[in-house]
Amino acid sequence: MITLICPVKRRAGLSAEEYHRHWREVHARLIAGTPSIARHLDGYTQYPAAPSSYLNGKEPPWDGVAVARYASPAAMQALFAEPEYRRLIQPDENYLSDPAQVQWILCEAPNRVIG
């Protein structure tokens, strides 16, 4: 099992409200509702920034974190190689975030300390 953890920052010109609505309602449905994509994932979870992160003119460094779990590195590579990824998912990712600003880390199995 490997996990791709990606802190996400919305692209310039997109309000926090627009970003979160689209990320939850459109992007999540694209991933879950595209069988050629979903079949490569063991899990996909979105952790949106809390609304309190935006109070008093504050801007959090990230608008959330996306966590994708795969059975293996090969499964992750297979997802990115899918034509539907390039046709549907990647353009939507580029709508949400500036590709030049995307950061991620690929993690191995977690070391659960509590819980």
N, C-alpha and C positions, 0 to 999 in steps of 0.2 A: 504494500500500500504506500502510495506517495500522496502528498497534499501540496497543492499550489495555493499559496496565500498571496493575495494581491490587494494592497491598500489602493483604494480608488479615489481619484480626485476628478470632479466634473470639469469639463472643458469651459473655457472662458465664454461668456455670453449665455450660459445656461444657469438659470436660477436654481437654488437648492431645492425648491419645491418641484420644479420641472424635472430636475435630475432624479430625485427620489421617486417620483411618480413613474417616470419612464423606466427606471432601473427595476422597480418592483413589479410593475404591471405589464410592461412590454418585454424588456430584456429577459426577465425570469421566465416568462411564457415561451419566448423563442427557444431558450435552452431546454426547458422541460418538454415543450411541445414539438420538438424536432427529433424524431426517433434516431436519425443517423448521428445526432450529437449526444442525446441522452444515454444511448447505449454504451458509450465509452466512460461514463461517469459513475462512480460509486456514491457520489453525493455532491451537491452544490448548495452552498448556504451563503446568504447575503446578511451582513451585519451593518445596517445603516447607522450613520452617526445620529446620536440622540438630538432631538430638536433643541435641547438646552445648549448644545454646542454652538448654536447660531445666535444666541441671545446677545443683546447690547452691542450689535455690530461686529461681534466676534466671527471669525472665519476659521473653522478647524483645519488642520493641515490635510486631513483626508475627509471625504464625505462618507466613507464606509470601508468595509473590507469584504472582499469576495473570497470564499474558500471552496476550492474544487478538489474532490478526492478521486483518485484513480487507482486501479488495481496494480498498475505498473507504469514505468516511464513509457513503454511501448503503447499503452492505452492512451496516455496523454498525447503522444505524437500522432496516433491514429485520429484522435478528435481534431487536431489542428490540420490534418491532411484531408479531412472530409470536404468535398465540394460545398456542402451546405454551410459549413463553418465560414468559408470564404465568401459565400453568396449572402448569407443572412446574419450570422453572428458577428463577424469581424466589422462589417459596416455599422452595425448597431453599437459595438464597442467604440468605434471611432466617432460616432455621434455623441456618445456620453462623455468620453475622455479624450484628451490629446494623446495620441500614441507615443509621442516623444516624452511624455511625463509618466508613463506607466512603469510601475515598479512591481517586482514580485520576488518571492523566494520559494524554492522547491524544497519541501521538508520530508524527512522519512517519518516512520511511525512515531507517534508522540510518546513522551515519557510522562505518564500521568502521575502526578505527585499527590493530589487530593481528589477524591471523587472517583 
